[in-house]
Amino acid sequence: MIVVTAAARILGEVVNAVAVLALILPSISVGARRLHDTGRSGFWLLLYFVPLVGWIIVLIFLIQPGVAGPNDYGPPDA
């Protein structure tokens, strides 16, 4: 019984790791694209690593309206 529980726990951790790896790159890509829509560089996503306030600043940047018309990162998508 203990072996089955340990195997299930390991399998769950592997599935979790695969899911995180599969979702992290698209999440970064979407965040950088959204920041480009607001006229900011994707490097602002590095603020996530600043404790306590970094993610709040990035969230504020992400919810602001985009720049109307083309910006430094190209024309707006249709």
PyMOL commands that set and color helices and strands:
alter all, ss='L'
color gray80, all
select helices_A, chain A and resi 2-37+42-49+54-63
alter helices_A, ss='H'
color red, helices_A
deselect
rebuild
show_as cartoon
